[in-house]
């Protein structure tokens, strides 16, 4: 499938997005022409060969880097800086958490500029920690937690902010396999509980197939959208049963072949 067929309104839309860097050797195009949409409360994964420009695209979508041409929009409004409706979870959770702050204060950190009451701030922090399974860990410090638990803190901090769109850059790449499965299921619960639109950049094809309503496959250099693949396993998804489905294997093989050709 080469076009977005969803009937739901687009929360995030990308049209003809291109990104070029100016270097000492001249202009270097990284992204040529990307067009896709992500609907409200949808999970979309972006995959492609290493070095294709996935992280650059993420920085453009979150307003951390300017777009050279084309557009990225959230709810129809151009993204020309970090949108207030968006939160970002990085791969390197150890760098994003403040080691001198407790779990509770790390999660509270981005809420300071929202001018919430103390009661509402406490409610958001408590609800976010409960959602990621860390209720009772408020007084601990990041260095007292495992890697998976630290990433849960980073995710709790993002969802306490209550963004409309949650963008994640290889969020589970640094944890063990069992923890990765738990965090994948956490993403599904977050979408269900908070109705967030989630965009994930990942190298893991199985993860993309398991989590996504839609997989955006990047290829060529500079990057273009090779294919947009709709995925419909129904709900709820299960790490054992869903991954054992023949359709899961078929989709994984299809996406792997697309990435291998692109690479």
C-alpha positions in Angstrom: 0.0 0.0 0.0 1.5 3.4 -1.0 -1.1 5.7 0.4 -2.8 6.3 3.7 -6.3 4.7 3.7 -7.4 5.5 7.2 -10.8 7.1 7.6 -9.9 8.8 10.9 -8.7 12.4 10.8 -5.0 12.9 10.7 -3.4 14.1 13.9 0.1 14.2 12.3 0.5 14.8 8.6 3.7 15.0 6.6 3.6 16.3 3.0 6.6 16.4 0.6 9.0 16.8 3.6 12.6 17.2 2.6 15.7 17.9 4.6 19.1 19.0 3.4 22.2 19.8 5.4 24.8 22.4 4.5 28.3 21.1 4.9 31.8 22.2 4.0 31.5 20.0 0.9 28.2 21.4 -0.1 24.5 20.6 0.4 23.8 17.0 1.4 20.2 15.8 0.9 19.1 13.3 3.7 15.4 13.2 3.1 14.0 13.7 -0.4 10.2 13.6 -0.3 8.2 12.1 2.5 4.4 12.0 2.6 2.3 10.1 5.2 -0.3 10.6 7.9 -0.9 9.3 11.4 -4.4 9.2 12.6 -5.6 10.1 16.1 -4.9 7.4 18.7 -2.9 5.4 16.1 0.5 3.8 16.6 2.8 4.2 13.6 6.3 2.8 13.4 9.0 4.2 11.1 11.5 1.7 9.8 14.3 1.6 7.3 18.0 0.8 6.8 20.6 2.2 9.2 21.6 5.7 8.2 18.5 6.3 6.0 17.5 9.4 8.0 15.0 8.1 10.5 16.3 10.1 13.4 16.6 13.2 11.2 12.9 12.7 10.3 12.1 12.5 14.0 13.9 15.7 14.7 11.9 17.4 11.9 8.6 16.0 13.2 9.3 17.3 16.8 10.5 20.7 15.6 14.0 20.2 16.8 15.3 20.8 13.3 13.9 23.0 10.6 12.4 21.4 7.5 14.1 22.3 4.2 10.9 22.0 2.1 7.5 20.5 2.4 5.6 20.5 5.7 4.8 18.6 8.9 1.6 19.5 10.7 -0.1 18.6 13.9 -3.8 19.0 13.9 -3.4 21.0 10.7 -0.9 23.5 12.2 2.6 23.7 10.8 5.3 22.4 13.1 8.0 25.2 13.2 9.3 24.5 16.7 8.6 21.9 19.4 4.8 21.7 19.7 3.2 21.9 23.1 1.0 19.0 22.2 3.9 16.7 21.6 6.3 14.8 23.9 9.5 13.0 23.0 11.1 9.9 24.6 14.7 9.3 23.7 16.6 6.0 23.4 19.3 7.2 25.9 17.0 7.3 29.0 20.1 7.7 31.2 20.8 11.0 29.6 17.3 12.3 29.8 16.7 11.6 33.5 18.2 13.9 36.1 20.2 11.6 38.5 20.0 14.0 41.4 16.2 14.1 41.3 13.9 11.5 42.6 11.5 9.6 40.3 8.7 11.8 41.4 10.6 15.0 40.7 11.8 13.7 37.4 8.2 13.1 36.3 7.1 16.4 37.7 9.8 18.3 35.8 8.0 19.2 32.5 4.8 20.2 34.3 6.3 23.3 35.8 5.5 25.6 33.0 1.8 24.4 32.7 0.8 26.4 35.8 -1.1 23.5 37.3 -2.4 23.4 40.9 -0.4 21.3 43.3 -3.3 18.8 43.5 -3.5 18.4 39.7 0.3 18.1 39.4 0.2 15.4 42.1 -2.7 13.6 40.3 -0.9 13.6 37.0 2.4 12.3 38.5 0.6 9.6 40.4 -1.5 8.5 37.5 1.6 8.4 35.2 3.6 6.4 37.6 0.7 4.0 38.2 0.3 3.6 34.4 3.9 2.5 33.9 3.9 0.2 37.0 6.0 2.4 39.3 3.6 3.4 41.9 5.5 3.4 45.2 8.8 4.2 43.6 8.4 8.0 43.9 11.2 8.5 46.4 13.8 6.4 44.5 16.6 7.9 42.3 17.2 6.8 38.7 20.5 5.2 39.6 18.7 2.9 42.1 16.5 1.5 39.2 17.2 -1.0 36.5 17.4 0.1 32.9 13.9 -0.9 32.1 12.5 0.9 35.2 14.5 4.0 34.2 12.9 4.0 30.8 9.5 3.6 32.5 10.3 6.8 34.4 11.1 8.6 31.1 7.8 7.3 29.6 5.9 8.4 32.8 7.3 11.9 32.5 6.1 12.1 28.9 2.6 10.9 29.7 2.2 13.1 32.8 2.5 16.0 30.4 -0.6 14.5 28.6 0.6 15.1 25.0 -1.6 14.5 22.1 1.3 12.9 20.2 4.1 10.8 21.8 7.2 10.4 19.7 9.8 7.7 20.6 13.3 7.2 19.2 14.4 3.6 19.6 12.9 3.6 23.1 13.5 0.0 23.9 16.8 -0.7 22.2 18.9 -0.6 25.4 16.9 -3.1 27.5 16.8 -6.9 27.6 14.3 -8.8 25.5 11.8 -9.6 28.3 11.8 -5.9 29.4 11.4 -4.9 25.8 8.2 -7.0 25.5 6.9 -5.5 28.7 7.5 -1.9 27.5 5.9 -2.7 24.1 2.8 -3.8 25.9 3.0 -0.6 28.1 2.8 1.4 24.9 -0.4 -0.4 23.9 -1.9 0.3 27.3 -0.9 4.0 27.2 -2.6 4.4 23.8 -5.7 2.6 25.2 -5.8 4.6 28.5 -4.9 8.1 27.3 -5.9 8.0 23.6 -2.4 9.2 22.5 -1.1 9.1 19.0 2.3 7.4 19.1 5.1 7.5 16.6 8.0 5.2 17.1 11.3 5.1 15.2 12.7 1.5 15.5 15.2 -0.9 13.8 13.3 -3.9 15.2 10.9 -5.2 12.5 9.1 -7.6 14.9 8.5 -4.7 17.2 7.1 -2.5 14.4 4.7 -5.3 13.3 3.6 -6.1 16.8 2.9 -2.5 17.9 1.7 -0.7 14.7 -1.5 0.1 13.1 0.7 1.4 10.3 4.3 0.9 9.4 6.1 3.5 7.3 9.0 2.0 5.4 11.8 4.3 4.3 14.1 3.6 1.5 16.4 5.0 -1.2 19.0 7.7 -0.5 18.0 10.5 0.1 15.1 8.9 2.0 11.7 8.4 0.5 8.6 6.4 1.6 9.0 3.0 0.0 5.7 1.6 1.4 3.0 2.3 4.0 1.7 -1.0 5.4 -1.6 -1.2 7.3 -1.6 -3.8 10.1 -4.8 -5.1 11.6 -4.5 -7.9 14.2 -7.4 -6.7 16.2 -7.3 -6.1 19.9 -6.0 -7.0 22.3 -2.6 -8.0 21.0 -0.6 -10.6 22.9 3.2 -11.2 22.8 2.8 -15.0 22.2 -0.4 -15.4 20.3 0.0 -12.3 18.0 3.6 -13.2 17.1 2.5 -16.8 16.3 0.0 -15.7 13.7 0.8 -16.5 10.0 0.0 -12.9 9.1 2.6 -11.7 11.6 5.3 -13.8 9.8 4.1 -12.6 6.4 4.2 -9.0 7.3 7.6 -9.3 9.0 9.0 -11.0 5.9 7.5 -8.3 3.6 9.0 -5.4 5.6 12.3 -7.1 5.9 12.5 -7.6 2.2 11.7 -3.9 1.6 14.4 -2.8 4.0 17.0 -5.2 2.6 16.3 -3.9 -0.9 16.5 -0.3 0.3 19.8 -1.0 2.1 
